[in-house]
């Protein structure tokens, strides 16, 4: 399944979550698009292809969780569990569209009352913030130049030793 994630939520977590819902519904999907929109959770599902687009509202949905990364407890933002159920309901609704079912034939009460306990304590985390600190390019080039100089000096020393060795051999063998 191809995920096109246009949000700040972690694509790996979204994939895991979507796969769990898809497995429960015994459905396969080619493309899942995740994006932001105003209002509430919404979706679009194709009647002819296995393609779904989900839209999340861009407001505070998260609670703070924590995880141990390299032995250090680190906080991260996650979507709250009741919001995950709303996303699962919307995804299930769009899966029915993929199966060719129109709204008039859909039993929305059955979708609302469905058991979503399989979601359990799944989480969708925010993407990790990349460190965008500027690197001093002059300093980086200087460090690289020092490293290359040392490397080339080592090569030169090895070549000089090799020349001395061959000079000794020539002197010994042919005199």
TAGI-V517373 format. One record per residue. RES is the residue in three letters. SS is DSSP state (alpha for helix, beta for strand, coil for the rest). PSI is psi in radians with two decimals (* if undefined). Layout:
# TAGI-V517373
[[RES/SS/PSI] [RES/SS/PSI]]
This chain:
# TAGI-V517373
[[UNK/coil/2.29] [UNK/beta/2.25] [UNK/beta/2.21] [UNK/beta/1.79] [UNK/beta/1.96] [UNK/coil/0.41] [UNK/coil/-3.09] [UNK/coil/0.22] [UNK/beta/2.62] [UNK/coil/2.16] [UNK/alpha/-0.62] [UNK/alpha/-0.75] [UNK/alpha/-0.69] [UNK/alpha/-0.75] [UNK/alpha/-0.81] [UNK/alpha/-0.77] [UNK/alpha/-0.86] [UNK/alpha/-0.71] [UNK/alpha/-0.61] [UNK/alpha/-0.76] [UNK/alpha/-0.76] [UNK/alpha/-0.69] [UNK/alpha/-0.76] [UNK/alpha/-0.63] [UNK/coil/0.00] [UNK/coil/0.93] [UNK/coil/2.59] [UNK/coil/2.61] [UNK/coil/2.45] [UNK/coil/-0.81] [UNK/beta/2.36] [UNK/beta/2.10] [UNK/beta/2.26] [UNK/beta/2.24] [UNK/beta/3.07] [UNK/beta/2.70] [UNK/beta/2.93] [UNK/coil/2.60] [UNK/coil/-2.03] [UNK/coil/-3.11] [UNK/coil/2.30] [UNK/beta/2.90] [UNK/beta/2.89] [UNK/beta/2.29] [UNK/beta/2.42] [UNK/coil/2.47] [UNK/coil/-0.44] [UNK/coil/-0.33] [UNK/coil/2.89] [UNK/coil/1.29] [UNK/beta/2.33] [UNK/beta/2.46] [UNK/beta/2.20] [UNK/beta/2.43] [UNK/beta/2.23] [UNK/beta/2.51] [UNK/beta/2.60] [UNK/coil/0.92] [UNK/coil/3.07] [UNK/coil/1.85] [UNK/coil/-0.10] [UNK/beta/2.76] [UNK/beta/2.93] [UNK/beta/2.18] [UNK/beta/-3.13] [UNK/beta/2.69] [UNK/beta/2.70] [UNK/beta/2.06] [UNK/beta/2.05] [UNK/coil/0.66] [UNK/coil/0.01] [UNK/beta/2.28] [UNK/beta/2.10] [UNK/beta/2.30] [UNK/beta/2.65] [UNK/beta/2.79] [UNK/beta/2.39] [UNK/beta/2.71] [UNK/beta/2.36] [UNK/coil/2.67] [UNK/alpha/-0.70] [UNK/alpha/-0.52] [UNK/alpha/-0.62] [UNK/alpha/-0.64] [UNK/alpha/-0.69] [UNK/alpha/-0.69] [UNK/alpha/-0.73] [UNK/alpha/-0.70] [UNK/alpha/-0.78] [UNK/alpha/-0.74] [UNK/alpha/-0.75] [UNK/alpha/-0.74] [UNK/alpha/-0.77] [UNK/alpha/-0.55] [UNK/alpha/-0.70] [UNK/alpha/-0.64] [UNK/alpha/-0.72] [UNK/alpha/-0.52] [UNK/coil/0.02] [UNK/coil/0.20] [UNK/coil/2.22] [UNK/coil/2.92] [UNK/alpha/-0.70] [UNK/alpha/-0.43] [UNK/alpha/-0.06] [UNK/coil/2.41] [UNK/coil/1.59] [UNK/alpha/-0.45] [UNK/alpha/-0.66] [UNK/alpha/-0.60] [UNK/alpha/-0.76] [UNK/alpha/-0.65] [UNK/coil/0.03] [UNK/coil/2.72] [UNK/coil/2.03] [UNK/coil/0.40] [UNK/alpha/-0.35] [UNK/alpha/-0.29] [UNK/alpha/-0.64] [UNK/coil/-2.32] [UNK/coil/0.71] [UNK/coil/2.68] [UNK/coil/2.61] [UNK/coil/1.96] [UNK/beta/2.77] [UNK/beta/2.64] [UNK/coil/2.60] [UNK/coil/2.40] [UNK/coil/2.22] [UNK/coil/2.52] [UNK/coil/1.94] [UNK/coil/0.53] [UNK/coil/2.43] [UNK/coil/2.40] [UNK/coil/2.37] [UNK/coil/1.86] [UNK/alpha/-0.67] [UNK/alpha/-0.78] [UNK/alpha/-0.72] [UNK/alpha/-0.77] [UNK/alpha/-0.69] [UNK/alpha/-0.81] [UNK/alpha/-0.72] [UNK/alpha/-0.73] [UNK/alpha/-0.75] [UNK/alpha/-0.74] [UNK/alpha/-0.79] [UNK/alpha/-0.67] [UNK/alpha/-0.81] [UNK/alpha/-0.75] [UNK/alpha/-0.81] [UNK/alpha/-0.62] [UNK/alpha/-0.69] [UNK/alpha/-0.77] [UNK/alpha/-0.76] [UNK/alpha/-0.79] [UNK/alpha/-0.73] [UNK/alpha/-0.74] [UNK/alpha/-0.72] [UNK/alpha/-0.74] [UNK/alpha/-0.69] [UNK/alpha/-0.71] [UNK/alpha/-0.79] [UNK/alpha/-0.73] [UNK/alpha/-0.81] [UNK/alpha/-0.56] [UNK/alpha/-0.73] [UNK/alpha/-0.75] [UNK/alpha/-0.79] [UNK/alpha/-0.77] [UNK/alpha/-0.79] [UNK/alpha/-0.80] [UNK/alpha/-0.59] [UNK/coil/0.33] [UNK/coil/*]]
